[in-house]
Amino acid sequence: MTTASPPRADAAPAPGPRRRRWHSEHLPFLTVLTVGALLRVLVQLAFVPALIHSDGPRYLDAVVDVVPATDRPVGYTLLLLRPLSVLTSDVLLVAVVQHVLGLTTAVALYLLLRRWGVGRWVGAVATVPVLMDALQLNLEHTVLSDTLFELLLVSWIALLCWRRRPSPGFALAAGLVLGASVTVRLVGEQLVVVAVLACLVLAGPGWRRRVGTATVLVVGFLVPAGAYATWYHQERGVFALSEYTGRALYLRSTSFVDCGRLSIPAYQRVLCPAEPLGQRRDPTYYVFHDTRTLPRLQPPVGTTQDEALRDFALAAARAQPLDYARIVGRDFWLNFRTPREDAYEFDTAHKWQFDEYLTVQPTAWTRPAYDAHGGRQLEVRQPFADAVVDYGHRGQLPGWVLLGCLLLGVVGALGVGRARRSGLRTVTWVLLLSGVGLLLAPAVTAQFVWRYQLPALAVLPAAAALGLTALRGRTPPPAPTDRTAE
């Protein structure tokens, strides 16, 4: 009779125990990830095939007639809608893929946070807004660029911050993704400054290494952004990503401008809102619907409409700097209110609520888009739709929680207490500045819209998770590809 030999001390652990340890380690995140996936299935069952409104028909039109638009970059069409159209024209596939992109964004955030030593519970909780917030679910189910932009945002941050000292290869990859994100949403332009500053801090000792890494990132950024601008120049005669700056700034000015205090050319007077201050309508009204404003604007020879709109808005800001600053601060603060409803002159909150689509009827704007991309109009299926609507009222990240995330991130990034030696401050700053910048940019340059809050739901809770970890005195474990700590 033979007896089994004892296992060798250096024998590899059995696959079963190893899998159980992995499952136990990541169980909190796997749980919220599963709930997030089930919520997306519910949304897909409730509203078939997808939601099309706002700019959705324009993006879909570009699938067939691929030309750069003057009012927005069409990277969303080029990177997502057109490749998917090779498989099918049905927007059902767009919605399904965007739900997968949302889950992927959460996974990327979780991996980045764990990489930097964030605990499993804190890391899982930080992904809850991406996985479960009703605004996230709504925009994933809508043919709009927000979901893709959010994934690209998290991706370039994860690439740049994956190592404590980013290599030129990682910096190049981060720059390429950041450049691609700008062709999806122009608001990403400002983030190249955050990325460059991160390279100058993270890249290690010696100014040559730091400047070299930052240069590689900028080169990567310019490849997709420059290619798009070159294409735009060939089609439109202007080296740009869009020609919407003046219109966006005019949107901003309608909330505060007092034309009695302006010194502007006579032809620009038609841009003055007829309603008195305090009774103004949503800024989009004056751009797209009011026949008394843009339709009557006749710039002189040599001045484009966009240039005239920009000059008007800049004149308003110069004449009323305090009013302009007050409006910017007011609209930035709106991001921290609950629930997500209309305030002041803004009246588009209904677009980002599932209630709006329970009884929605086809319009001249949406019907052709549905007909050309799947051939069926929006179908609401019960009882799934009522369940989604009910969840939409409850499944919102409270504004005070988002504000708390911002403040906790700031405390950690500033190095208060134990956070000073945590090694987490720079990556916290990257997430924090990206989130705040993306909330502030619309308030400064255009107007407040609830959909613009989406990127902050991803990066500000992640910044808070790092800030909390730093305050608790935890430092990230050494990574095998890193030579020294930050």
C-alpha positions in Angstrom: 0.0 0.0 0.0 1.4 3.4 -1.0 0.9 6.7 0.7 0.6 10.0 -1.0 3.7 12.2 -0.8 3.2 15.5 0.9 2.9 18.5 -1.5 6.2 20.3 -2.2 6.6 23.6 -0.4 7.3 25.4 -3.7 4.3 23.8 -5.5 1.9 26.2 -7.2 -1.4 26.7 -5.4 -4.2 24.6 -6.9 -6.4 26.4 -9.5 -9.5 26.0 -7.4 -8.2 27.9 -4.3 -6.6 30.5 -6.4 -9.9 31.2 -8.2 -11.8 31.3 -4.9 -9.3 33.8 -3.5 -9.6 36.0 -6.6 -13.4 35.8 -6.3 -13.4 36.7 -2.7 -11.0 39.6 -3.2 -13.2 41.2 -5.9 -16.6 40.1 -4.6 -17.8 43.6 -3.7 -17.0 44.9 -7.2 -18.4 41.8 -8.9 -21.6 42.3 -7.0 -22.2 45.9 -8.1 -21.0 45.0 -11.6 -23.7 42.3 -11.8 -26.3 44.7 -10.5 -25.2 47.3 -13.1 -25.5 44.7 -15.9 -29.0 43.7 -14.8 -30.1 47.3 -14.8 -28.9 47.7 -18.3 -30.8 44.6 -19.4 -33.9 46.1 -17.8 -33.5 49.3 -19.7 -33.0 47.5 -22.9 -36.2 45.5 -22.4 -38.1 48.6 -21.5 -37.3 50.9 -24.4 -36.7 49.2 -27.8 -34.6 49.7 -29.8 -32.9 52.8 -28.3 -33.6 56.5 -27.6 -33.0 59.0 -30.4 -33.3 62.7 -29.7 -31.3 65.9 -29.4 -28.2 65.6 -31.7 -28.8 61.8 -32.3 -30.3 62.2 -35.8 -27.3 64.4 -36.9 -24.8 61.8 -35.7 -26.8 59.1 -37.6 -27.0 61.1 -40.8 -23.2 61.3 -40.7 -23.0 57.5 -41.0 -24.2 57.8 -44.6 -22.8 61.2 -45.5 -19.5 61.3 -43.7 -18.5 65.0 -43.6 -17.2 67.1 -40.7 -20.0 69.1 -39.0 -19.5 72.8 -38.2 -21.3 72.6 -34.9 -19.6 69.5 -33.4 -16.9 66.9 -34.1 -18.2 63.7 -35.6 -15.7 61.4 -34.0 -18.5 59.6 -32.3 -19.9 58.6 -35.7 -16.4 57.7 -37.1 -15.3 55.6 -34.1 -18.5 53.9 -33.1 -21.6 54.4 -35.3 -20.0 53.8 -38.6 -18.1 50.7 -37.6 -21.3 49.2 -36.1 -23.2 50.0 -39.3 -21.1 47.5 -41.1 -22.8 44.8 -39.0 -26.3 46.3 -39.0 -28.0 49.7 -39.4 -30.3 48.9 -36.4 -29.7 51.3 -33.5 -30.4 48.4 -31.2 -26.8 47.4 -31.6 -25.7 50.9 -30.7 -27.5 50.8 -27.4 -26.3 47.3 -26.5 -22.7 48.3 -27.3 -22.9 51.5 -25.3 -24.2 49.6 -22.3 -21.1 47.3 -22.6 -18.9 50.5 -22.8 -20.5 51.7 -19.6 -19.6 48.5 -17.8 -16.1 48.6 -19.3 -15.6 52.1 -17.9 -16.4 50.9 -14.5 -14.0 48.0 -14.8 -11.2 50.3 -15.9 -11.9 52.6 -13.0 -11.8 49.8 -10.5 -8.6 48.3 -11.9 -6.9 51.7 -11.7 -8.0 52.3 -8.2 -6.9 48.9 -7.0 -3.6 49.4 -8.8 -3.0 52.4 -6.6 -3.8 50.6 -3.4 -7.5 51.5 -2.9 -9.3 48.8 -0.8 -11.8 46.5 -2.4 -14.8 48.0 -0.8 -13.9 51.6 -1.4 -12.9 50.8 -5.0 -16.3 49.0 -5.6 -18.3 51.9 -4.1 -16.4 54.4 -6.3 -17.8 52.7 -9.4 -21.4 52.7 -8.3 -22.3 56.0 -10.0 -21.0 54.6 -13.4 -22.8 51.3 -12.9 -26.1 52.4 -11.4 -26.8 56.1 -11.8 -30.0 56.8 -13.9 -28.3 59.5 -15.9 -25.6 57.0 -16.9 -28.2 54.4 -17.9 -30.2 56.9 -19.9 -27.2 58.3 -21.9 -25.9 54.8 -22.6 -29.3 54.0 -24.1 -29.3 57.2 -26.2 -27.6 57.7 -29.5 -25.3 60.4 -28.2 -21.5 60.7 -27.8 -21.4 60.9 -24.0 -20.8 57.2 -23.2 -17.9 56.9 -25.7 -16.3 60.1 -24.4 -16.6 58.9 -20.8 -14.8 55.7 -21.7 -12.0 57.5 -23.6 -11.6 59.9 -20.6 -11.2 57.1 -18.1 -8.9 55.2 -20.6 -6.4 57.9 -21.1 -6.2 58.6 -17.4 -5.7 54.9 -16.7 -3.0 54.6 -19.3 -1.1 57.7 -18.1 -1.4 56.8 -14.4 -1.0 53.0 -14.6 2.6 53.3 -13.7 3.9 55.7 -11.1 6.4 56.8 -13.7 4.7 56.6 -17.1 6.9 55.3 -19.9 7.0 57.0 -23.3 4.9 54.1 -24.6 2.2 54.6 -22.1 2.3 58.4 -22.6 2.0 58.0 -26.3 -1.0 55.7 -25.9 -2.6 58.1 -23.4 -2.1 61.0 -25.9 -3.6 59.0 -28.7 -6.7 58.2 -26.7 -7.0 61.8 -25.4 -6.7 63.1 -29.0 -9.5 60.7 -30.1 -11.7 61.9 -27.2 -11.5 65.5 -28.6 -12.9 64.4 -31.9 -15.8 62.9 -29.9 -16.5 65.9 -27.5 -14.6 69.1 -28.1 -14.7 69.8 -24.3 -11.8 67.3 -23.9 -9.4 69.8 -25.4 -8.6 71.4 -22.1 -7.5 68.1 -20.6 -4.3 68.0 -22.5 -3.0 70.6 -20.1 -3.8 68.2 -17.2 -2.1 65.4 -19.0 1.0 67.4 -19.7 1.3 68.6 -16.1 0.9 65.0 -14.9 3.8 63.9 -17.2 6.0 66.7 -15.8 5.3 65.5 -12.3 5.1 61.7 -12.7 7.8 61.0 -15.3 10.6 60.7 -12.8 13.9 62.5 -12.0 15.5 64.8 -14.5 13.8 67.5 -16.6 14.8 65.7 -19.9 12.8 62.6 -19.0 9.8 64.7 -17.9 9.8 67.0 -20.9 10.4 64.1 -23.2 7.5 62.1 -21.8 5.2 65.2 -22.0 6.3 65.8 -25.6 5.5 62.2 -26.6 2.0 62.6 -25.1 1.4 65.8 -27.0 2.6 64.1 -30.2 0.1 61.3 -29.6 -2.6 63.8 -28.9 -1.9 65.7 -32.2 -2.1 62.6 -34.3 -5.9 62.0 -34.1 -6.7 65.7 -33.4 -4.5 67.0 -36.2 -5.8 64.4 -38.6 -9.4 65.5 -37.9 -8.5 69.1 -38.3 -6.8 68.4 -41.6 -9.9 66.6 -42.8 -12.0 69.5 -41.7 -9.7 71.9 -43.6 -10.0 69.9 -46.8 -13.8 69.9 -46.5 -14.5 73.4 -44.9 -11.4 75.4 -45.7 -10.7 76.1 -42.0 -8.1 74.3 -39.9 -10.3 73.5 -36.9 -12.3 70.7 -35.2 -15.5 72.7 -35.5 -16.8 76.3 -35.9 -19.2 76.5 -33.0 -17.2 78.7 -30.5 -19.1 81.9 -31.2 -22.5 80.2 -31.0 -21.6 78.5 -27.7 -20.4 81.8 -26.2 -23.6 83.5 -27.4 -25.6 80.8 -25.6 -23.7 81.7 -22.4 -24.2 85.4 -22.8 -28.0 85.2 -23.1 -28.3 84.4 -19.4 -26.8 87.7 -18.2 -26.3 90.2 -21.0 -27.8 93.7 -20.5 -27.6 95.3 -23.9 -28.1 98.7 -22.4 -24.6 98.5 -21.1 -22.9 97.3 -24.3 -21.1 99.2 -27.0 -21.6 97.0 -30.0 -22.1 97.5 -33.8 -25.7 98.2 -34.8 -26.0 94.9 -36.7 -25.4 92.9 -33.5 -28.3 94.5 -31.7 -30.7 91.8 -33.0 -28.8 89.4 -30.8 -30.1 91.0 -27.6 -32.8 88.8 -26.0 -36.2 90.6 -26.0 -37.1 89.2 -22.5 -35.8 91.2 -19.5 -33.3 89.8 -17.1 -34.9 87.4 -14.7 -37.4 86.3 -17.4 -35.0 84.9 -20.0 -35.7 81.6 -21.7 -33.4 78.6 -22.1 -30.3 79.7 -24.0 -31.0 77.2 -26.8 -34.2 79.1 -27.6 -32.3 82.2 -28.8 -30.0 80.1 -31.0 -32.4 77.6 -32.5 -36.0 78.9 -32.2 -36.2 82.7 -31.7 -36.8 84.3 -35.1 -35.8 87.7 -33.7 -32.1 86.8 -33.1 -29.9 84.7 -35.4 -32.2 84.7 -38.4 -32.0 88.5 -38.5 -28.2 88.7 -38.0 -26.5 90.1 -41.1 -22.8 90.4 -40.5 -20.8 92.7 -42.8 -18.7 91.3 -45.6 -15.6 89.7 -44.2 -17.2 88.7 -40.9 -18.8 85.2 -40.4 -21.9 84.6 -38.3 -19.8 82.7 -35.8 -17.3 85.6 -35.5 -20.2 88.0 -35.0 -21.7 85.8 -32.2 -18.3 85.5 -30.5 -17.7 89.3 -30.6 -21.1 89.9 -29.1 -20.5 87.4 -26.3 -17.0 88.7 -25.5 -18.3 92.3 -25.4 -21.0 91.2 -22.9 -18.3 89.5 -20.7 -16.1 92.5 -20.8 -18.9 94.9 -20.0 -20.3 92.7 -17.2 -17.5 90.7 -15.8 -19.1 90.3 -12.4 -22.4 89.2 -13.9 -20.6 86.7 -16.1 -18.7 85.3 -13.1 -21.9 85.0 -11.1 -23.6 83.1 -13.8 -20.7 80.7 -14.2 -20.6 80.1 -10.5 -24.3 79.6 -10.4 -24.3 77.0 -13.2 -21.3 75.2 -11.8 -23.1 74.9 -8.5 -26.2 73.4 -10.2 -24.2 70.2 -10.6 -24.5 69.6 -6.9 -28.3 69.9 -6.6 -30.7 67.1 -6.2 -32.9 66.0 -7.9 -31.9 66.7 -11.5 -34.6 69.1 -12.5 -35.0 72.5 -14.2 -33.7 75.6 -12.5 -33.5 79.3 -13.5 -34.0 79.6 -17.3 -33.0 76.0 -18.1 -35.9 73.7 -19.3 -34.3 70.6 -20.8 -34.1 68.3 -17.7 -36.9 66.2 -19.1 -34.7 64.9 -21.9 -32.5 63.0 -19.4 -35.4 61.3 -17.6 -36.9 58.1 -18.7 -40.4 59.5 -18.0 -40.2 61.6 -21.1 -40.2 58.5 -23.3 -43.2 56.6 -21.9 -45.7 58.3 -24.2 -43.4 60.0 -26.7 -44.6 60.2 -30.3 -42.5 60.2 -33.4 -41.6 63.6 -34.7 -40.3 65.0 -38.0 -36.9 65.0 -36.3 -36.8 61.5 -34.9 -39.0 59.4 -37.2 -36.6 59.5 -40.2 -33.7 58.5 -38.0 -35.6 55.5 -36.6 -36.8 54.5 -40.1 -33.3 54.7 -41.6 -31.6 52.8 -38.8 -33.6 49.7 -38.0 -36.9 50.6 -39.5 -38.9 50.6 -36.2 -40.0 53.5 -34.0 -39.4 53.5 -30.3 -41.5 50.9 -28.5 -42.2 51.1 -24.8 -42.6 47.7 -23.1 -44.4 47.2 -19.8 -44.0 46.4 -17.0 -40.3 47.0 -17.6 -40.7 50.7 -18.5 -42.5 51.6 -15.3 -39.8 49.8 -13.3 -37.1 51.8 -15.1 -39.0 55.1 -14.6 -39.4 54.3 -10.9 -35.7 53.5 -10.6 -34.8 56.7 -12.5 -36.4 58.8 -9.7 -34.4 57.0 -7.0 -31.2 56.0 -8.7 -29.5 59.4 -8.8 -26.3 60.2 -7.1 -27.3 63.0 -4.6 -25.6 66.3 -5.4 -24.3 66.6 -1.9 -22.5 63.2 -2.3 -20.9 64.4 -5.6 -19.8 67.6 -3.7 -18.4 65.5 -0.9 -16.4 63.5 -3.5 -14.9 66.7 -4.8 -14.0 67.9 -1.4 -12.5 64.6 -0.3 -10.5 64.5 -3.5 -9.2 68.0 -2.8 -8.1 67.2 0.8 -6.2 64.1 -0.4 -4.6 65.9 -3.3 -3.5 68.8 -1.1 -1.7 66.3 1.1 -3.5 67.0 4.3 -2.3 64.8 7.2 -1.2 61.3 6.2 -2.0 62.0 2.6 1.3 64.1 2.2 3.4 60.9 2.1 0.9 58.6 0.5 2.3 58.8 -3.1 -1.3 59.2 -4.3 -1.5 63.0 -4.7 -0.7 63.3 -8.4 -3.1 60.7 -9.7 -5.7 62.2 -7.4 -5.1 65.6 -9.0 -5.4 64.2 -12.5 -8.9 62.7 -11.7 -9.9 65.8 -9.7 -8.9 68.4 -12.3 -10.4 66.4 -15.1 -13.7 66.2 -13.3 -13.9 69.8 -12.2 -12.7 71.0 -15.6 -15.4 69.1 -17.4 -18.1 70.5 -15.0 -16.7 74.0 -15.3 -16.2 74.2 -19.0 -19.9 74.3 -20.0 -20.6 76.9 -17.4 -17.8 79.1 -18.7 -18.3 78.6 -22.5 -21.9 77.5 -23.2 -24.7 76.6 -20.7 -25.7 74.2 -18.1 -27.2 70.9 -19.3 -27.6 67.8 -17.0 -26.0 65.5 -19.5 -22.7 67.3 -19.1 -22.4 66.0 -15.6 -21.8 62.5 -16.8 -17.9 62.4 -16.9 -17.8 63.8 -13.3 -19.8 60.8 -12.1 -16.9 58.6 -13.1 -13.8 60.6 -12.1 -14.8 62.5 -9.0 -15.9 59.4 -7.0 -12.6 57.8 -8.1 -10.7 60.9 -6.9 -12.5 60.6 -3.5 -11.6 57.0 -3.2 -7.9 57.9 -3.7 -8.2 60.8 -1.3 -9.8 58.6 1.4 -7.0 56.0 0.9 -4.4 58.7 1.2 -5.9 60.2 4.4 -5.9 56.7 5.9 -2.1 56.5 5.3 -2.2 53.7 2.8 0.3 53.6 0.0 0.1 51.7 -3.2 1.9 48.4 -3.3 5.0 48.3 -5.6 4.1 47.3 -9.1 6.5 45.0 -10.9 7.0 47.4 -13.8 7.8 50.4 -11.5 11.4 50.9 -10.4 10.7 53.2 -7.5 7.8 54.8 -5.8 6.5 58.2 -6.8 
